[in-house]
């Protein structure tokens, strides 16, 4: 008889589920320091992003102090790139914040 229309959707849902929850390995510990500008993305109901001075956009995952998450704020972030986490926004590598502080010259802008 052929495939039912719902069958391909079920396959996609399974693949998405595996992708969102990742593997049990916990990913790679990729510690990094990034200097850049905080931006509010319109993706996934307002995700916070960090646009690095090198042009790379990172999605701020968790750990950032909310009082420092201000549009246009120049910051330096110490954190970990999480290759075991996927998000709905998918705007760039996921950055789990360990320390976030305003850049020295941020107040002059």
matplotlib code that plots the C-alpha trace (Angstrom):
import matplotlib.pyplot as plt

x = [0.0, 2.8, 3.8, 1.4, 2.0, 2.7, 5.6, 8.3, 7.3, 7.7, 11.2, 12.1, 10.7, 13.0, 16.1, 15.2, 14.8, 18.2, 19.7, 18.2, 19.2, 22.6, 24.7, 25.6, 29.2, 28.8, 30.6, 34.0, 35.3, 36.2, 37.0, 37.4, 37.4, 35.5, 35.3, 32.3, 28.9, 25.7, 22.7, 19.1, 18.1, 14.5, 15.0, 13.3, 11.5, 14.5, 17.7, 20.7, 23.7, 27.4, 28.8, 32.6, 35.1, 36.1, 32.6, 31.5, 28.0, 27.6, 24.3, 24.5, 23.2, 23.2, 25.2, 25.3, 24.2, 21.0, 21.9, 24.8, 22.7, 22.0, 21.8, 25.0, 27.0, 30.7, 31.8, 34.4, 33.1, 34.9, 33.0, 32.8, 31.6, 29.0, 29.0, 26.6, 23.8, 21.5, 18.9, 15.8, 17.4, 20.6, 22.3, 25.8, 27.9, 26.4, 28.4, 27.9, 29.0, 31.3, 32.2, 30.9, 32.2, 31.8, 34.8, 37.0, 35.9, 32.2, 31.0, 32.6, 30.4]
y = [0.0, 2.5, 4.6, 6.7, 10.4, 10.3, 7.8, 10.3, 12.7, 10.0, 9.4, 13.1, 13.3, 10.5, 12.1, 15.5, 13.8, 12.3, 15.6, 17.7, 15.4, 14.5, 11.6, 10.5, 11.3, 14.8, 16.4, 17.9, 20.4, 23.3, 26.1, 29.5, 33.3, 35.5, 39.2, 40.7, 42.4, 41.1, 41.0, 39.8, 37.5, 37.2, 33.5, 31.1, 33.8, 36.0, 34.1, 36.0, 36.0, 37.1, 38.4, 37.9, 40.5, 37.8, 37.9, 34.5, 34.5, 32.3, 31.5, 32.2, 29.0, 29.5, 31.0, 34.6, 37.2, 38.7, 42.2, 42.1, 40.8, 44.2, 44.8, 46.4, 45.6, 45.0, 42.0, 39.4, 35.9, 32.9, 29.7, 26.4, 25.6, 22.9, 20.6, 18.2, 20.8, 21.8, 24.6, 25.7, 29.0, 27.4, 30.8, 29.5, 27.5, 27.1, 29.0, 28.0, 31.0, 30.6, 34.2, 37.3, 40.8, 44.1, 45.1, 47.8, 50.4, 49.4, 52.4, 54.8, 53.7]
z = [0.0, 0.5, 3.4, 5.4, 5.4, 9.2, 8.9, 7.7, 10.4, 13.0, 11.7, 12.0, 15.5, 16.6, 15.1, 16.7, 20.1, 19.9, 18.7, 21.5, 24.3, 23.0, 24.0, 27.5, 27.0, 28.4, 25.5, 25.3, 27.9, 25.6, 28.1, 26.5, 27.1, 24.7, 24.4, 22.6, 22.7, 24.3, 22.0, 22.4, 19.6, 18.4, 18.0, 20.5, 22.5, 23.1, 23.4, 24.7, 22.4, 22.6, 19.3, 19.8, 18.6, 16.1, 14.5, 15.9, 17.5, 20.7, 22.4, 26.1, 27.7, 31.4, 34.2, 33.1, 35.7, 34.5, 35.5, 33.0, 30.1, 28.5, 24.8, 23.6, 26.8, 26.0, 28.1, 28.7, 29.3, 30.7, 30.0, 28.2, 24.7, 25.1, 22.1, 23.9, 24.0, 21.2, 21.5, 19.6, 18.6, 17.1, 16.6, 17.2, 19.6, 23.0, 25.6, 29.3, 31.3, 34.3, 34.7, 32.9, 33.5, 31.7, 29.5, 30.9, 28.3, 28.1, 30.2, 27.7, 24.8]

ax = plt.figure().add_subplot(projection="3d")
ax.plot(x, y, z, "-o")
ax.set_aspect("equal")
plt.show()
